[in-house]
Amino acid sequence: MDEVEIHDGVIQVDVSIVSQHLGLEPFEVQRLMREGKLTSRFERGVDEDDGRYRLTFFHGGRRLRLIIDETGQILRQSLVDFGTAA
């Protein structure tokens, strides 16, 4: 699998991207998603961002954001670690 694939409007992200950036083992990602401990958000660009998508993954105090084009190429990525609440 390429890093990000888009087929018929369905976006699939290689688990290694998410696990690596969020500090997880690849096998943990699906389980954490089922448990609601790793969540995601998908946004489609409009106007000047038409043809782009923003994929955001949240786990603990970390947020991974990927900006991709309509071919699935990653244009930008960012990771923010908000730390833990005291």
C-alpha positions in Angstrom: 0.0 0.0 0.0 1.1 3.5 -0.7 1.1 5.8 2.3 -2.3 7.2 1.4 -4.8 5.7 -1.2 -8.1 7.1 -2.4 -10.6 4.8 -4.1 -14.2 5.8 -4.8 -14.1 8.5 -2.2 -12.7 6.2 0.5 -9.3 7.2 2.0 -7.0 4.6 3.4 -3.9 5.6 5.4 -1.0 3.2 5.9 -1.0 2.2 9.6 2.8 2.8 9.8 2.3 6.6 9.3 -0.2 6.9 12.1 1.7 4.6 14.5 5.1 6.1 13.9 4.0 9.7 14.5 1.8 9.0 17.4 4.4 6.8 19.2 2.4 3.5 18.8 3.1 0.0 17.6 1.3 -0.7 14.3 -0.7 -3.5 15.8 -2.2 -1.1 18.4 -3.8 1.4 16.0 -6.9 -0.6 15.0 -7.6 -1.7 18.6 -7.3 1.8 19.9 -9.6 3.1 17.2 -12.2 0.5 18.1 -11.9 1.5 21.8 -12.3 5.2 20.9 -8.9 6.0 22.3 -7.5 7.0 18.8 -9.9 9.1 16.8 -9.8 10.7 13.4 -11.3 13.5 11.5 -11.7 13.9 7.7 -12.2 17.3 6.0 -12.6 18.0 2.3 -11.1 21.3 1.0 -13.4 23.9 -0.6 -12.7 27.0 -2.7 -8.9 27.5 -3.0 -8.4 24.1 -1.2 -10.6 22.2 -3.5 -9.0 18.8 -4.4 -7.2 18.6 -1.0 -8.1 16.8 2.2 -7.1 17.3 5.8 -6.8 14.1 7.8 -6.4 14.5 11.5 -5.6 11.7 14.1 -5.9 12.2 17.8 -4.4 10.0 20.5 -3.7 11.1 24.1 -2.2 14.6 23.9 -1.0 14.2 20.4 -2.5 15.3 17.1 -1.2 14.2 13.7 -2.4 16.2 10.7 -1.9 15.2 7.1 -2.8 17.4 4.1 -3.1 15.3 0.9 -4.1 16.0 -2.7 -6.6 14.0 -4.8 -4.0 11.4 -5.7 -3.2 10.7 -2.0 0.2 12.4 -2.1 1.0 13.9 1.3 1.6 17.7 0.8 2.2 18.6 4.4 2.2 16.9 7.8 2.4 18.1 11.3 2.5 16.7 14.8 1.6 18.5 17.9 2.1 17.1 21.4 -0.1 18.9 23.8 1.4 16.9 26.7 -0.8 15.6 29.6 -3.2 17.4 31.8 -2.0 18.0 35.3 
